[in-house]
Amino acid sequence: MATADTTAVTAAATTAQRAEGGLHRRALGVPDLVFFIVAASAPLTAVAGGQATTYLVTGNKGIPLLFVPLGVVLALFAVGYAAMSRHVADAGAFYTYVARGLGRMPGVAAAFVALVAYNAMQFGIYGLFGVAFGAFAADKLGITLDWYWWCLAAAAVIALLGVLRVDLNARVLAVILVLEVVAVVIFDVAVVADPGPQGLSGAGFDPGNATGSALGAALVFGVASFVGFESAAIYSEECKDPKRTVARATFIAVAVVAVFYALSSWLLANAVGPDTMVDPQALVAGGFTTADGAAPDPTTVLIGSGTERLGAVWGDVASLLFATSLFAALLSFHNAVARYGFALGREGVFPRAFARVSPRTGAPVTASVVQTVLAVVVVGVFALLGKDPVLTLFTWLTNLGALGVVALMALTSFAVVAFFRRRETPDGGPWRTVVAPVLAGLALLAILVLGVVNFNVLITGATDAPLDAMSVVLPLLLLAAGALGVAVAAILRRRSPARYAAIGQPTRTEQVEHIS
């Protein structure tokens, strides 16, 4: 009887909250949140695309080893992040953490940077998705369309899923994520059983290799593989137990992703030999080229060498999963941006319409629709201008997004320290509230500086390329976003003190769950 009463009360509270403009409470558990987090990093895409490209662009054979220190840095970040998550349950995530730690103006600045970063990640991924799914459809289904039509089709599906229940989104992501991870694991096992011409070389874990070539660019590429793990707090208002779910999901995601990427990137190189992975001529000789055979294409190594070992059926399935992996990331980043928009609308930074949710599903309807429209417009502009969907749309914007997320994590680390110093009764101990966040913040700042210094490598794909104007313009967009956020906050403080005072205030979820 007590259980029934508790369930009834929870259901009534959830219904009432949605009616008053709240997200769908108690919808997500730890597994659901892990799927959202890991899906955003798109594991199959990260291994087959990002990590394969990192080998060739940087000439660094030690990519697998770099995931170890990166995992440590992100684990340190997660320590403070998790400690603060026990006191904050707000869809604004970085925005709210920074506002409560460092103040309202830095908080709004962080929100604007987050919107640029996460939107950029999603817009960029659309470019690669259009090419990947278009190639699969042309080769296997006999349907030939330009890349942007597939982007529009994906946007339509994401628009629909974005206004449905968040736990339905989690189930879709779970299916896609499990399938793509299984595909990579099967590939890994096949390489262990039948390694490339150099055998199971330990070059990937040689410190000399890891620090020997384009270390800065390699680290930033590596961080890009993790982007999404920090998004757990975005869904804190929709978790079953915000005090514990966010922390557990974040630690699980960091551990799983770091180990998975270290091993899989090592075995990817061993499929053809580490020497081949960093040598453009050797890749061309091995048949790992662009469609016209004129240039090396490291993103064909996983599926090409996997098909040689596992057969055409595995190759066809992996090609499809490569595209669905990108779709999962698109959906995950869409949900993240929509919740930032919802939080900013609820607190009066954006028009109140952004805080509108569906009374049936609890999804942030207005913010979701606006994000979809923005994505279609940006993809449409790149298509009309005839820009390459991979070399421009994907490369420019995903690197911009990764740089923005690193900046946000560094800022949030210091916000955690400030938050606990302001509390009358600090809890969590010095390790979780001071030492780990400070170490993470300093390490992330170092990676950010390396990212800015090496941004030309990230944009051009070559360590010796002349300076590209976009390698200056794109990072400046993040500074402009932050400055705009400060300006908006200053205007609110002067013209609408009540709205300004509402920034970063406790949410209804925090009140119901007694989070403080």
C-alpha angles and dihedrals in degrees: 000000000000090000092051091049091049091050091049093050092048092049092048092049091049092049092048092048092053090049089054093048104272131140121255103285126212093013101123134058130187095278091050092051093047089054091053092048099045094039089059089060090052098216098204091047092046093053100037095036116019101034095040089052092047091059093055100038096048100030086223114145092186098073093122092056092051090064088067098063090037089054090050092050092048091046088054089051090049091054094064093033091055093046091055092043088070087066101036130058107169133133087224090076107171090020093056096039092053093042092053094042106037103015142270099288095052087044094057089044089054090049092054092047089049092052091052093045099047094040089049091051091051096043090050094049089055088066094056091041092055092052095043096047092040091055091049093048093048095046101039106022102031091235114134118192134148114267095252094061089062088049090054091049091051091047090054092053092045090049089057096045091045093066095044127085114301092229089059088055088051091054092051090050092046093057093047094044095050092049095049093046090050090051092053093045090052088051091049092051091048091053092049088053094043112020125186128265094292094050120223095335120193092212091110092064097042109118090211091059093044094055098034106080133034093331094172095053091044092053093050091048087050093051089051088061089060098047108127098039090097093057097088093098091058088071097042093111089056097047125109092228111014094183092063109015098068094048095046094046092049095051092046092049094049093049096045095044095046095050093041094051095044093053097038095047089049092051092043089061092044091054089074101009128272091255091057094048092062097038117082094197092051091051091052091048089051092053096251096134145126117278092271092049091234100115139026116265112193091185089074093060099085097047095035097049091037091055090052090057103032105029139246096296092060089045093053093047092047091050090054092045090051087062095042089049087060090047090054090053091048091053094045094051090044090057091047094053092045091056093049088052090048092051093048091048093048091053095045099249089113124031111289090245088078088066093060114118133186110264088213102046105017090231120145095250103181096043090046094051093046091052091052092049091050091051093051091048094050094045089047093053092051090047094049091049090052094237119165108259093218106032094043115014096038100032098043099043103038091051089048089051094049091050090051093051091051089052091049093049091050091050092046092052091060090042089059091056092048092047094056093042089058095052116100090221108029113201134187097060130258094286095060098034103037119004101046095041093048093048090047092047093051093046092048091049089054090051090047091054090047088049094053093045091049097037091110088060090051093050100041099033093228133094093214100042120128116255112286116212091228091061086067100035098050098054088046088060088066091051090047091051091051092047091049089052091053090048093050091049091049091051091049091049091053101038104028112023092172093057091044090052090053093062110113095002120149115281127230089254090058090051094048093045092043092238114163 
